Amino acid sequence: RKHAPIQKFSRKLWLGTYLGVGCIIVIPLAVAVIPLSPSLEDFFVNGWVYMGSTLFIGAPNKQKLLSIISAYYGKLKDTKSYSFSWDRIGKLVEEMFSSKYNSLKQIPLNFYGNHGTCLFKYFVTIEDPQYVYTWVLLGVNIGCFCIISICYLWIFKQTRASSVRVNSKDKKMGKKERGLYNKIALMIITDFLCWVPLTIASLLRFTGTIDVSATTYPWLSSIILPLNSVINPMLYDNNISTMIKNILSRTPTKRQNSKSNVRDMKSRYQLRNTEMRMSKLNSSLNTSPS
């Protein structure tokens, strides 16, 4: 009976852990899959590629397609892009060609197809239908960064205050505080260097100040985002950081040992030569006539 509250607490703890892990897995998957939903193509598809047709060059958006459709069918009642769905535009385009014209293939330019890196579309403009979705997620990332930074600083402040109350002259405690401070600083700095420049570049692209989409996507996809993902486990896991420190500390030690071994060999060689010379000198003195 006495252990019943502990068992209930442990069950709640495990249940909360399972729910947290489930949310961590499900929410990113949902964020990644939502732009690919066919029912939401009006919010995430930028244009359509028409294979085998010289009339539609590249991947025209709704406004360009509506201008061509209006020129073909005559003046439409409303040529605003938001009043026409992609499904309706596709049917109008199909009716422009006869049934014998079977080589026309329609391929949507979806959310991940705007660049060859197939990344999340961070750099949007006011003309992109998905700019609200992108900015909501960028805002969530910046908000999470601010909350995590505040929590880390609060943890460090509470740890330092408790160590001062216990023993302010303990060297081991001071060393642990410095280690904790360095780890917290690295966590905040790496997250800052990853998400804040990305958000600033996205804002400059959205306002039309600079065009960073063509030059930034390659190194963003191959360096910044993967590097931040690789560094985070090293910072959070003490075993990984300890292993890296041991590897780095062993390298100069081996070099020093090799240098000291070379010096010892030289000194032994010189001592041996000196002993041989002294023995030759003694033998010559002994054999000389008195």
C-alpha positions in Angstrom: 0.0 0.0 0.0 2.9 2.4 0.8 4.4 1.9 -2.7 1.1 2.5 -4.5 1.7 6.3 -5.0 5.2 5.7 -6.3 3.9 3.1 -8.8 1.2 5.6 -10.0 3.8 8.3 -10.3 6.1 6.1 -12.3 3.2 5.1 -14.6 2.4 8.7 -15.2 6.0 9.5 -15.9 6.3 6.7 -18.5 3.0 7.7 -20.1 4.2 11.3 -20.3 7.5 10.1 -21.8 5.7 8.0 -24.5 3.4 10.9 -25.3 6.3 13.3 -25.6 8.3 10.9 -27.9 5.2 10.3 -30.0 4.6 14.0 -30.4 8.3 14.6 -31.4 7.9 11.9 -34.1 4.4 12.8 -35.3 4.6 16.6 -35.5 7.7 16.9 -37.7 6.2 14.2 -40.0 2.9 16.1 -40.2 4.8 19.4 -41.0 6.7 17.6 -43.8 3.8 15.8 -45.3 1.1 18.5 -45.2 2.6 20.5 -48.2 2.3 17.3 -50.3 -1.4 16.8 -49.7 -3.4 16.9 -53.0 -6.3 18.6 -51.2 -4.0 21.6 -50.3 -2.3 22.1 -53.7 -3.8 25.5 -54.0 -1.8 26.6 -51.0 1.5 24.9 -51.8 1.8 24.4 -55.6 3.6 27.3 -57.3 3.0 26.2 -60.9 2.6 23.4 -63.4 5.1 22.0 -65.9 3.5 21.0 -69.2 5.7 18.5 -71.0 5.5 18.4 -74.7 4.0 21.8 -75.2 5.6 24.9 -76.6 2.7 27.1 -75.4 3.5 26.8 -71.7 7.2 27.5 -71.1 8.8 26.6 -67.8 6.5 26.3 -64.8 3.9 29.1 -65.2 1.9 30.1 -62.1 -1.8 30.7 -61.9 -1.6 34.3 -63.1 0.3 33.4 -66.3 -1.9 30.4 -67.0 -5.0 32.6 -66.6 -3.7 35.2 -69.0 -3.2 32.4 -71.6 -6.6 30.8 -70.9 -8.3 34.3 -71.1 -6.7 34.9 -74.5 -7.9 31.5 -75.7 -11.5 31.5 -74.4 -12.1 35.2 -74.4 -12.4 37.5 -71.5 -13.1 35.7 -68.3 -15.3 37.1 -65.6 -12.7 37.1 -62.9 -9.0 36.4 -63.6 -7.8 36.7 -60.1 -5.6 33.7 -59.2 -7.3 33.0 -55.8 -10.7 32.6 -57.5 -9.4 29.7 -59.7 -8.3 26.4 -58.2 -5.6 24.3 -59.9 -8.2 21.6 -60.7 -10.3 24.1 -62.6 -7.3 25.5 -64.4 -6.1 22.0 -65.4 -9.5 21.2 -66.9 -9.5 24.5 -68.9 -6.0 23.7 -70.2 -7.1 20.2 -71.2 -10.0 21.5 -73.2 -7.7 23.7 -75.2 -6.2 20.6 -76.8 -7.9 17.9 -78.8 -8.2 14.3 -77.7 -5.6 13.3 -80.3 -3.0 15.4 -78.5 -1.9 12.8 -76.0 1.7 14.1 -75.4 0.6 16.8 -73.0 1.6 15.8 -69.4 0.9 18.0 -66.4 3.4 17.9 -63.5 2.9 20.1 -60.5 5.8 22.2 -59.1 5.1 21.4 -55.5 6.5 22.7 -52.2 9.8 20.7 -52.4 10.4 21.0 -56.1 11.3 24.7 -56.3 15.1 23.9 -56.0 17.3 21.0 -56.8 18.1 20.5 -53.2 14.5 19.4 -52.5 14.5 21.3 -49.1 11.8 23.0 -47.2 11.0 26.3 -48.9 12.3 28.9 -46.5 12.9 31.7 -49.0 9.4 32.8 -50.1 8.0 35.9 -51.6 4.6 37.6 -51.4 3.7 35.9 -54.6 4.2 32.4 -53.2 1.0 30.8 -51.9 2.8 29.1 -49.1 4.5 32.1 -47.5 2.1 32.0 -44.5 3.0 28.4 -43.8 6.7 29.1 -44.0 6.7 32.1 -41.8 4.6 30.4 -39.2 7.2 27.6 -38.9 10.1 30.1 -38.9 8.3 32.0 -36.1 7.9 28.8 -34.2 11.6 28.0 -34.6 12.7 31.5 -33.3 10.2 31.2 -30.4 11.6 27.8 -29.5 15.1 29.2 -29.7 14.2 32.0 -27.3 12.5 29.7 -24.8 15.4 27.2 -24.9 17.9 30.0 -24.3 16.0 31.4 -21.4 15.6 27.9 -19.8 19.3 27.2 -20.2 20.3 30.5 -18.6 17.8 29.9 -15.8 19.2 26.4 -15.2 22.8 27.8 -15.0 21.7 30.6 -12.6 19.9 28.1 -10.3 22.9 25.7 -10.4 25.3 28.5 -9.6 23.2 29.8 -6.7 22.9 26.3 -5.2 26.7 25.7 -5.4 27.4 29.0 -3.7 25.1 28.1 -0.9 26.8 24.7 -0.5 30.4 25.6 -0.7 31.8 28.5 -2.6 35.5 27.3 -2.3 35.1 23.8 -3.7 37.3 23.5 -6.7 35.5 20.5 -8.1 32.2 22.4 -7.9 33.7 25.4 -9.7 35.1 23.1 -12.4 31.6 21.6 -12.9 30.1 25.1 -13.1 32.5 26.1 -15.8 31.8 23.0 -17.8 28.1 23.6 -17.5 28.5 27.2 -18.5 30.6 26.2 -21.6 28.1 23.6 -22.6 25.1 26.0 -22.3 27.0 28.7 -24.2 27.8 26.3 -27.0 24.2 25.1 -27.3 22.9 28.6 -27.5 25.6 29.8 -30.0 25.1 26.8 -32.4 21.3 27.2 -32.4 21.8 31.0 -32.9 24.2 30.6 -35.8 21.8 28.1 -37.5 18.4 29.7 -37.2 18.9 33.4 -36.8 20.9 34.0 -40.1 18.4 31.7 -41.9 15.5 33.8 -40.6 17.2 37.1 -41.5 18.0 35.8 -45.0 14.4 34.6 -45.4 13.1 38.1 -44.3 15.4 39.8 -46.8 14.2 37.5 -49.6 10.6 38.1 -48.6 10.9 41.9 -48.6 12.8 41.8 -52.0 15.9 43.4 -50.6 18.3 40.7 -51.9 17.9 37.5 -53.9 19.5 34.7 -51.9 17.6 31.7 -53.1 20.1 30.7 -55.9 23.3 31.1 -53.8 22.2 30.2 -50.3 20.3 26.9 -50.8 23.3 24.7 -51.7 25.5 25.5 -48.7 22.4 25.8 -46.5 21.4 22.3 -47.3 24.9 20.7 -47.3 26.6 22.6 -44.4 24.5 24.7 -42.0 21.5 22.5 -41.2 23.4 19.1 -41.2 26.2 20.6 -39.1 23.8 21.9 -36.5 22.1 18.4 -36.4 25.4 16.7 -35.9 26.7 19.1 -33.2 23.6 18.9 -31.0 24.0 15.2 -30.0 27.6 15.9 -29.2 26.7 18.8 -26.9 23.8 17.0 -25.2 25.5 13.6 -24.6 28.3 13.7 -22.1 29.7 10.4 -23.3 30.2 11.7 -26.8 31.8 14.9 -25.6 34.1 13.0 -23.2 35.2 10.7 -26.0 36.0 13.6 -28.3 38.0 15.3 -25.5 40.0 12.1 -24.9 40.8 11.8 -28.6 41.9 15.4 -28.8 44.0 15.1 -25.6 45.7 11.9 -26.7 47.0 13.4 -30.0 49.4 15.9 -28.6 50.5 13.5 -25.9 51.6 11.0 -28.5 53.5 13.6 -30.3 55.2 14.7 -27.1 56.0 11.0 -26.3 57.5 10.5 -29.8 59.7 13.6 -29.4 60.9 12.5 -26.0 61.7 9.1 -27.3 63.8 10.6 -30.1 65.6 12.7 -27.6 66.3 9.7 -25.4 67.7 7.8 -28.3 70.0 10.7 -29.3 71.3 11.1 -25.7 71.9 7.3 -25.4 73.8 7.3 -28.7 75.9 10.3 -27.6 76.6 8.6 -24.3 77.6 5.4 -26.0 80.0 7.2 -28.3 81.6 9.0 -25.4 82.1 5.7 -23.5 83.7 4.1 -26.6 86.1 7.1 -27.0 87.0 7.0 -23.3 87.7 3.2 -23.5 89.9 3.7 -26.6 91.8 6.5 -24.8 92.3 4.3 -21.7 93.5 1.4 -23.8 95.9 3.6 -25.7 97.3 4.9 -22.4 97.7 1.4 -21.0 99.6 0.1 -24.1 101.9 3.1 -24.4 105.6 2.4 -23.3 106.5 3.7 -19.8 
